């Protein structure tokens, strides 16, 4: 699993590491 942290968002990617394919990303709030 690849995790990209951008400011207050955590982008979690469970597919192949195709970083440009945003359709496969799920966005979760970083609640800490």
Residue frames relative to the residue before (quaternion, step in Angstrom):
aa qw qx qy qz dx dy dz
X 1.0000 0.0000 0.0000 0.0000 0.00 0.00 0.00
X 0.2154 -0.7669 0.5925 0.1202 3.53 -0.97 0.88
X 0.0880 -0.7978 0.5960 0.0250 3.56 -0.89 0.93
X 0.0793 -0.7819 0.6181 0.0182 3.54 -0.82 1.05
X 0.1734 -0.7958 0.5754 0.0749 3.56 -0.68 1.13
X 0.0188 0.7897 -0.6104 0.0586 3.56 -0.67 1.15
X 0.8153 -0.1647 0.0487 0.5530 3.57 -0.40 1.27
X 0.8178 -0.2081 0.1631 0.5111 3.59 -0.60 -1.09
X 0.6262 0.5339 -0.3363 0.4579 3.56 1.26 0.15
X 0.1776 -0.7464 0.6286 0.1272 3.51 -1.19 0.61
X 0.1629 -0.7853 0.5932 0.0697 3.54 -0.63 1.14
X 0.0959 -0.8142 0.5726 0.0087 3.53 -0.55 1.18
X 0.0767 -0.8101 0.5813 -0.0036 3.53 -0.68 1.12
X 0.1198 -0.8251 0.5512 0.0325 3.56 -0.68 1.09
X 0.5770 0.5688 -0.3757 0.4498 3.56 1.29 0.00
X 0.7437 -0.3231 0.2836 0.5120 3.58 -1.23 -0.39
X 0.5605 -0.6477 0.4037 0.3213 3.60 -1.05 0.72
X 0.2507 0.7353 -0.5768 0.2526 3.52 0.57 1.22
X 0.2375 -0.8543 0.4497 0.1074 3.50 0.24 1.38
X 0.6692 0.5130 -0.3023 0.4446 3.58 1.16 -0.46
X 0.6263 0.5326 -0.3435 0.4540 3.56 1.25 -0.26
X 0.1574 -0.8509 0.4975 0.0603 3.55 0.20 1.33
X 0.5459 0.6394 -0.3926 0.3728 3.57 1.21 -0.40
X 0.6967 0.4621 -0.2687 0.4785 3.57 1.18 -0.47
X 0.5575 0.6070 -0.3880 0.4125 3.58 1.29 0.09
X 0.1754 -0.7285 0.6448 0.1505 3.50 -1.24 0.55
X 0.2742 -0.7764 0.5515 0.1337 3.55 -1.00 0.82
X 0.0148 -0.7886 0.6145 -0.0188 3.53 -0.86 1.01
X 0.4658 -0.6544 0.5107 0.3064 3.55 -1.10 0.65
X 0.3306 -0.6987 0.5945 0.2216 3.52 -1.10 0.74
X 0.1958 -0.8625 0.4616 0.0688 3.52 -0.17 1.32
X 0.5056 0.6625 -0.4539 0.3155 3.61 1.15 0.00
